[in-house]
Amino acid sequence: MNVETDKKDLLTCRRALEGLRNGVPNEAAVKILGCHQPQAENRFRELLSRAMKLDRPPSGALGMLVAGDFGTGKSHLLSYLEHQALSQGFVCSKLTISKETPFYNLEKVFKSAVDHGRIPDRTGQLMGELGLRLKSSSGAYARFFRWAHSEQNGLHRIFPASLMVHERANDFELISNVISFWSGERVRVSTLKDGLRQIGKLPDYPFKAPKAKELPPQRLRFATELIKGAGYNGWVVLLDELELVGSYTLPQRARSYAELARWLGKVEDEACPGLVVVGTVTSDFTAAVLDDSGKQDRHKAAQWLRSRGDDVVAAGAEMGMTILERETTSLTSPTDEDVNATIEKLREIYSVAYNWDAPRKEGKAGGAGFQGRMRYKVRAAINEWDLLRLYPNASPETEGTEFSSRYEEVPELEQETNDQADEGESR
């Protein structure tokens, strides 16, 4: 190897170790360590294969839920699946459910998915890059254009109007407004109509401002078709830490279950063929939140929605809870061989990163509590090598504390609700 290659390898290894030290596997770590979850990997590959079928496309979104305890590798798995999706020609968005991205609010989750979107071999902002990839002469764009202008797609006329403006207009600011609208931002109806007037298409697109609450699900469908129209196989959305839903208020949890059904393609009349969704949740979520021994949402959530007259959303919530109870894929526990192979790879990475021959370390699967989890074994090995490299005569011992998910309601989350007034959209 030449000097430049050595520097590149050293930097890659250090990046991988830094992510693993912090318990957040980055792309470098995932590429080096790979993944040891054959059941989840095989199912994901099947979903991608089904999403790519043009002759018999799925009627809606495709998805799965993965369950595991804290530190068992859920985030690592999602990072690995992200790499696989990009290599298969899918646009991919990996996001973590948080206060800023409340799962019951489709508008905010959609915006976050756009913000975190990655395109194979490109680094720019998602919608801007997709706009550049739209070629009116391509078959993919022709299919997308026909779909967008179909009377059966359920979209407000603002969407095909925005597409026509994007295709024909030569005004940079106008195109930027269209891209922002596709990304989930506001656009004035007058702005789009001015654009249609400029290209002589105003009479062909008569429309009024849509209602705000109608737009998020339509944006999701439009964006998925836009991605395919730009020549990609579909859109993979990876949702980490769905267990945060357990910290919401009852109304927010109820709506979150309905949103889960929507994202996983279980809601009728909201088809998103080409959308593939994978979510992670803790193994004890069902017992702690849905069951009678916990918050009893199985009985309370849909009932609360029906008391508000939201029968359709209540049906979606029941479907979402059924998915959580019956359709999760549990992470596979690592074997002794898996653990030893991972520790040996880590040793090789560490040795390259610091030009120091890290001592071999035996590892075994299992162990009491947190000590049995792969995250603990990985961080313990790195910490011990750090100490031995700096203090060769040290005899390091690793101590840790158990982490368990808490599902207490967070007061700050109460300020955010999904009850939005039917306001005119100047979006």
C-alpha positions as CSV (number, residue, x, y, z in Angstrom):
1,M,0.0,0.0,0.0
2,N,1.2,3.5,-0.7
3,V,1.2,6.3,1.8
4,E,-2.1,7.9,0.6
5,T,-3.9,4.6,0.8
6,D,-2.5,4.1,4.3
7,K,-3.8,7.5,5.4
8,K,-7.2,6.8,3.9
9,D,-7.4,3.4,5.8
10,L,-6.3,5.0,9.0
11,L,-8.9,7.8,8.8
12,T,-11.7,5.3,7.9
13,C,-10.8,3.1,10.9
14,R,-10.6,6.0,13.3
15,R,-14.0,7.2,12.0
16,A,-15.5,3.7,12.6
17,L,-14.0,3.5,16.1
18,E,-15.3,7.0,17.1
19,G,-18.8,6.1,16.1
20,L,-18.6,2.8,18.0
21,R,-17.2,4.5,21.1
22,N,-20.3,6.7,21.1
23,G,-22.6,3.8,20.6
24,V,-23.8,5.3,17.2
25,P,-22.6,3.1,14.3
26,N,-21.6,5.3,11.4
27,E,-21.2,4.3,7.7
28,A,-17.6,3.4,8.1
29,A,-18.3,1.0,11.1
30,V,-21.2,-0.7,9.3
31,K,-19.2,-1.3,6.1
32,I,-16.4,-2.8,8.1
33,L,-18.4,-4.9,10.6
34,G,-21.3,-5.9,8.4
35,C,-24.4,-7.3,10.0
36,H,-25.5,-10.5,11.7
37,Q,-29.3,-10.4,11.4
38,P,-30.1,-12.8,8.5
39,Q,-33.8,-12.9,9.2
40,A,-34.2,-9.1,9.0
41,E,-31.7,-8.8,6.1
42,N,-33.5,-11.5,4.0
43,R,-36.9,-9.9,4.6
44,F,-35.6,-6.5,3.7
45,R,-34.2,-7.8,0.4
46,E,-37.5,-9.4,-0.3
47,L,-39.3,-6.0,0.2
48,L,-36.8,-4.3,-2.1
49,S,-37.4,-6.9,-4.7
50,R,-41.1,-6.6,-4.5
51,A,-40.9,-2.8,-4.7
52,M,-38.9,-2.9,-7.9
53,K,-41.5,-5.0,-9.8
54,L,-42.9,-2.8,-12.6
55,D,-45.1,-5.5,-14.1
56,R,-46.8,-6.3,-10.9
57,P,-46.1,-3.5,-8.4
58,P,-47.4,-3.7,-4.9
59,S,-50.7,-1.9,-4.3
60,G,-49.2,0.1,-1.4
61,A,-46.2,0.7,0.8
62,L,-44.1,-2.3,2.0
63,G,-42.7,-2.5,5.5
64,M,-41.6,-4.3,8.6
65,L,-40.9,-3.7,12.3
66,V,-37.8,-4.9,14.1
67,A,-37.8,-5.4,17.8
68,G,-34.9,-5.6,20.2
69,D,-33.7,-4.4,23.6
70,F,-31.5,-1.3,24.0
71,G,-28.0,-2.0,22.8
72,T,-28.8,-5.1,20.8
73,G,-28.0,-3.6,17.4
74,K,-31.3,-2.0,16.0
75,S,-29.5,1.2,14.9
76,H,-26.6,-0.7,13.5
77,L,-29.1,-2.8,11.5
78,L,-30.8,0.3,10.1
79,S,-27.4,1.8,9.0
80,Y,-26.6,-1.5,7.3
81,L,-30.0,-1.5,5.5
82,E,-29.5,2.1,4.4
83,H,-26.2,1.0,2.8
84,Q,-28.0,-1.9,1.1
85,A,-30.9,0.3,-0.2
86,L,-28.5,2.9,-1.7
87,S,-26.5,0.1,-3.4
88,Q,-29.8,-1.2,-4.9
89,G,-30.7,2.1,-6.5
90,F,-33.2,3.4,-3.9
91,V,-33.4,6.8,-2.3
92,C,-33.0,6.3,1.4
93,S,-34.0,8.4,4.5
94,K,-32.9,7.3,8.0
95,L,-34.4,9.3,10.8
96,T,-34.9,9.1,14.6
97,I,-38.2,9.7,16.2
98,S,-37.8,12.6,18.6
99,K,-39.5,15.7,20.1
100,E,-38.7,17.5,16.9
101,T,-40.0,14.6,14.8
102,P,-43.2,13.5,16.6
103,F,-44.5,10.4,14.9
104,Y,-48.1,11.4,15.2
105,N,-47.4,14.4,13.0
106,L,-47.1,13.2,9.4
107,E,-46.1,16.7,8.1
108,K,-43.1,16.9,10.4
109,V,-42.0,13.3,9.8
110,F,-42.3,13.8,6.1
111,K,-40.1,16.9,6.2
112,S,-37.5,15.1,8.3
113,A,-37.5,12.2,5.8
114,V,-36.8,14.7,3.0
115,D,-34.1,16.5,5.1
116,H,-32.4,13.2,5.8
117,G,-32.8,11.8,2.3
118,R,-29.8,10.3,0.5
119,I,-29.5,9.6,-3.2
120,P,-27.1,7.0,-4.6
121,D,-23.8,8.6,-5.6
122,R,-25.1,12.2,-4.9
123,T,-24.7,14.5,-1.9
124,G,-27.1,17.4,-2.5
125,Q,-30.4,18.2,-1.0
126,L,-33.0,15.5,-1.8
127,M,-35.7,17.4,-3.8
128,G,-33.3,19.6,-5.5
129,E,-31.3,16.7,-6.8
130,L,-34.4,14.8,-7.8
131,G,-35.6,17.9,-9.7
132,L,-32.3,17.9,-11.7
133,R,-32.7,14.2,-12.4
134,L,-36.2,14.5,-14.0
135,K,-35.8,14.1,-17.7
136,S,-39.0,14.7,-19.8
137,S,-37.7,12.4,-22.5
138,S,-37.4,9.3,-20.2
139,G,-39.9,6.6,-19.8
140,A,-39.8,6.9,-16.0
141,Y,-40.7,10.5,-16.2
142,A,-43.5,9.8,-18.7
143,R,-45.1,7.3,-16.3
144,F,-44.8,9.8,-13.5
145,F,-46.3,12.6,-15.5
146,R,-49.3,10.5,-16.5
147,W,-49.8,9.4,-12.9
148,A,-49.6,12.9,-11.6
149,H,-52.2,14.1,-14.1
150,S,-54.6,11.1,-13.6
151,E,-58.0,11.8,-12.2
152,Q,-57.7,8.6,-10.1
153,N,-54.6,9.4,-8.1
154,G,-56.5,11.3,-5.4
155,L,-54.1,14.3,-5.5
156,H,-55.1,17.9,-5.3
157,R,-54.6,19.7,-8.6
158,I,-51.8,21.8,-7.1
159,F,-49.4,18.8,-7.6
160,P,-49.7,18.4,-11.3
161,A,-49.7,22.2,-11.7
162,S,-46.4,22.4,-9.8
163,L,-45.0,19.6,-12.0
164,M,-45.9,21.4,-15.1
165,V,-44.4,24.6,-13.8
166,H,-41.2,22.8,-12.9
167,E,-41.0,21.2,-16.4
168,R,-41.6,24.3,-18.5
169,A,-40.6,27.4,-16.5
170,N,-37.2,29.0,-16.9
171,D,-37.5,31.2,-13.7
172,F,-35.0,30.0,-11.1
173,E,-36.9,31.5,-8.2
174,L,-40.1,29.9,-9.3
175,I,-38.4,26.5,-9.7
176,S,-37.0,26.9,-6.2
177,N,-40.5,27.6,-4.8
178,V,-41.8,24.4,-6.5
179,I,-38.9,22.4,-5.0
180,S,-39.7,23.8,-1.5
181,F,-43.3,22.9,-1.9
182,W,-42.4,19.3,-2.8
183,S,-40.2,19.3,0.3
184,G,-43.1,20.1,2.6
185,E,-42.9,23.9,2.7
186,R,-45.5,26.6,1.9
187,V,-46.0,28.0,-1.6
188,R,-48.5,30.6,-2.5
189,V,-51.2,29.5,-4.9
190,S,-50.7,32.9,-6.7
191,T,-47.1,32.0,-7.2
192,L,-47.9,28.8,-9.1
193,K,-50.7,30.5,-11.1
194,D,-48.2,33.2,-12.1
195,G,-45.9,30.4,-13.3
196,L,-48.7,28.7,-15.2
197,R,-49.5,32.0,-16.8
198,Q,-45.9,32.5,-17.9
199,I,-45.9,29.2,-19.8
200,G,-49.4,29.5,-21.2
201,K,-50.9,26.7,-19.1
202,L,-53.1,28.6,-16.6
203,P,-56.5,27.6,-18.3
204,D,-55.4,23.9,-18.1
205,Y,-55.0,23.9,-14.3
206,P,-57.9,25.5,-12.5
207,F,-57.6,25.0,-8.7
208,K,-58.2,26.6,-5.3
209,A,-56.0,26.4,-2.3
210,P,-56.0,22.9,-0.7
211,K,-56.8,22.4,3.0
212,A,-53.6,22.1,5.1
213,K,-54.4,18.7,6.6
214,E,-55.0,17.1,3.2
215,L,-51.5,17.8,2.0
216,P,-49.1,15.5,4.1
217,P,-50.4,12.1,2.9
218,Q,-50.6,13.5,-0.7
219,R,-47.0,14.8,-0.4
220,L,-45.8,11.4,0.7
221,R,-47.5,9.7,-2.3
222,F,-46.3,12.4,-4.7
223,A,-42.7,12.3,-3.4
224,T,-42.6,8.5,-3.8
225,E,-43.7,8.7,-7.4
226,L,-41.3,11.6,-8.0
227,I,-38.4,9.5,-6.9
228,K,-39.4,6.7,-9.3
229,G,-39.9,9.4,-12.0
230,A,-36.3,10.5,-11.5
231,G,-35.1,7.0,-12.3
232,Y,-34.7,5.4,-8.9
233,N,-36.3,2.2,-7.8
234,G,-38.2,3.7,-4.9
235,W,-37.9,5.3,-1.5
236,V,-36.7,3.5,1.7
237,V,-37.6,5.2,5.0
238,L,-35.9,3.9,8.1
239,L,-37.5,4.9,11.4
240,D,-35.4,4.5,14.5
241,E,-36.6,4.5,18.2
242,L,-40.4,4.2,17.6
243,E,-40.6,3.4,21.3
244,L,-40.6,7.1,22.0
245,V,-44.3,6.9,21.2
246,G,-44.8,5.4,24.6
247,S,-43.8,8.8,26.1
248,Y,-46.6,10.6,24.3
249,T,-50.0,11.5,25.7
250,L,-52.9,9.1,25.0
251,P,-54.3,11.1,22.0
252,Q,-50.8,11.4,20.6
253,R,-50.1,7.7,21.0
254,A,-53.5,6.8,19.4
255,R,-52.7,8.9,16.3
256,S,-49.2,7.4,16.2
257,Y,-50.5,3.9,15.9
258,A,-52.6,5.0,13.0
259,E,-49.5,6.7,11.4
260,L,-47.6,3.4,11.8
261,A,-50.3,1.6,9.8
262,R,-50.1,4.3,7.2
263,W,-46.3,4.1,6.8
264,L,-46.4,0.3,6.6
265,G,-49.0,0.4,3.8
266,K,-52.0,-0.9,5.8
267,V,-54.3,2.1,5.1
268,E,-56.7,1.8,2.2
269,D,-56.9,4.5,-0.5
270,E,-53.4,5.7,0.5
271,A,-51.3,3.5,-1.7
272,C,-47.6,4.4,-2.0
273,P,-46.1,1.7,-4.3
274,G,-42.4,2.0,-4.2
275,L,-42.2,3.1,-0.6
276,V,-40.4,0.6,1.7
277,V,-40.4,1.4,5.5
278,V,-38.5,-0.3,8.3
279,G,-39.0,0.8,11.9
280,T,-37.4,-0.3,15.2
281,V,-39.0,-0.6,18.6
282,T,-38.0,-2.0,21.9
283,S,-39.0,-5.6,22.8
284,D,-41.0,-4.6,25.9
285,F,-43.1,-1.9,24.2
286,T,-46.2,-4.1,23.8
287,A,-46.2,-5.2,27.4
288,A,-45.4,-1.7,28.8
289,V,-47.8,0.3,26.6
290,L,-50.4,-1.8,24.9
291,D,-51.2,-4.6,27.4
292,D,-53.4,-4.5,30.5
293,S,-50.3,-4.7,32.7
294,G,-49.1,-1.4,31.2
295,K,-50.9,1.7,29.8
296,Q,-53.7,-0.4,28.3
297,D,-53.6,1.3,25.0
298,R,-55.1,-1.8,23.3
299,H,-58.4,-0.8,25.0
300,K,-58.0,2.9,25.3
301,A,-56.4,4.3,22.1
302,A,-59.0,3.5,19.5
303,Q,-61.8,4.2,22.0
304,W,-60.5,7.7,22.6
305,L,-60.4,8.3,18.8
306,R,-64.0,7.1,18.4
307,S,-65.2,9.3,21.2
308,R,-63.9,12.2,19.0
309,G,-65.7,10.9,15.9
310,D,-62.5,9.7,14.3
311,D,-63.7,6.2,13.3
312,V,-61.3,6.0,10.3
313,V,-58.3,7.0,12.3
314,A,-59.4,4.6,15.1
315,A,-59.4,1.7,12.6
316,G,-55.9,2.7,11.5
317,A,-54.8,2.8,15.2
318,E,-56.1,-0.7,15.8
319,M,-54.2,-2.0,12.8
320,G,-51.0,-0.2,14.0
321,M,-51.3,-1.9,17.4
322,T,-51.9,-5.3,15.8
323,I,-48.7,-4.8,13.8
324,L,-46.8,-4.0,17.0
325,E,-48.3,-7.1,18.8
326,R,-48.0,-9.7,16.0
327,E,-45.8,-8.6,13.1
328,T,-42.5,-7.6,14.5
329,T,-39.2,-9.3,13.6
330,S,-37.1,-9.9,16.6
331,L,-33.3,-9.4,16.4
332,T,-31.3,-12.6,16.4
333,S,-29.1,-13.1,19.4
334,P,-25.4,-13.3,18.4
335,T,-23.6,-16.6,18.7
336,D,-20.1,-17.1,20.2
337,E,-18.8,-17.2,16.6
338,D,-20.5,-13.9,15.8
339,V,-19.1,-12.2,18.9
340,N,-15.6,-13.4,18.3
341,A,-15.7,-12.5,14.6
342,T,-16.8,-9.0,15.5
343,I,-14.2,-8.5,18.3
344,E,-11.5,-9.7,15.9
345,K,-12.5,-7.3,13.2
346,L,-12.5,-4.5,15.8
347,R,-9.0,-5.6,16.9
348,E,-7.8,-5.3,13.3
349,I,-9.5,-1.8,12.9
350,Y,-8.0,-0.6,16.1
351,S,-4.5,-1.9,15.1
352,V,-4.6,0.0,11.8
353,A,-6.1,3.1,13.3
354,Y,-3.3,3.6,15.9
355,N,-0.5,1.6,14.3
356,W,-0.5,-0.5,17.5
357,D,-0.9,-4.2,17.7
358,A,-4.0,-4.5,19.9
359,P,-4.0,-7.7,22.0
360,R,-6.5,-10.4,21.1
361,K,-9.6,-10.6,23.2
362,E,-12.0,-13.5,23.5
363,G,-15.7,-12.9,23.6
364,K,-18.7,-15.0,24.3
365,A,-22.4,-14.6,23.5
366,G,-24.8,-13.9,26.3
367,G,-24.0,-12.7,29.8
368,A,-26.0,-11.1,32.6
369,G,-28.2,-8.1,31.5
370,F,-26.4,-5.4,29.5
371,Q,-23.2,-7.4,29.5
372,G,-24.8,-9.8,27.0
373,R,-25.5,-7.1,24.5
374,M,-23.2,-6.6,21.5
375,R,-23.0,-2.8,22.1
376,Y,-21.5,-3.5,25.6
377,K,-19.0,-6.0,24.2
378,V,-17.9,-3.7,21.4
379,R,-17.4,-0.6,23.7
380,A,-15.8,-2.6,26.4
381,A,-13.2,-4.0,24.0
382,I,-12.4,-0.5,22.6
383,N,-12.2,1.1,26.0
384,E,-9.8,-1.6,27.2
385,W,-7.5,-1.2,24.2
386,D,-7.6,2.6,24.7
387,L,-6.3,2.1,28.3
388,L,-3.7,-0.5,27.4
389,R,-2.3,1.6,24.5
390,L,-1.9,4.5,26.8
391,Y,-1.0,2.6,30.0
392,P,0.6,-0.7,29.0
393,N,0.8,-2.0,32.6
394,A,-2.9,-1.4,33.3
395,S,-5.4,-4.1,34.1
396,P,-8.6,-2.6,32.9
397,E,-12.0,-3.8,34.0
398,T,-15.2,-2.5,32.5
399,E,-18.2,-1.5,34.6
400,G,-21.6,-0.5,33.3
401,T,-25.1,0.2,34.3
402,E,-28.3,-1.3,32.9
403,F,-30.5,0.9,30.7
404,S,-34.2,0.3,30.4
405,S,-36.7,2.1,28.4
406,R,-39.1,4.5,30.2
407,Y,-42.5,5.2,28.9
408,E,-43.4,8.1,31.2
409,E,-45.3,10.9,29.5
410,V,-43.2,13.9,28.7
411,P,-44.9,17.2,29.5
412,E,-43.1,19.1,26.8
413,L,-44.7,16.8,24.2
414,E,-48.2,17.8,25.2
415,Q,-47.9,21.1,23.5
416,E,-47.8,19.4,20.1
417,T,-51.1,18.0,18.8
418,N,-52.2,16.7,15.5
419,D,-55.5,18.6,15.7
420,Q,-55.1,21.1,12.9
421,A,-57.8,23.4,11.7
422,D,-59.1,23.2,8.2
423,E,-57.3,26.3,7.0
424,G,-56.7,27.4,3.5
425,E,-53.3,26.4,2.1
426,S,-51.2,29.2,0.9
427,R,-48.8,26.3,0.5
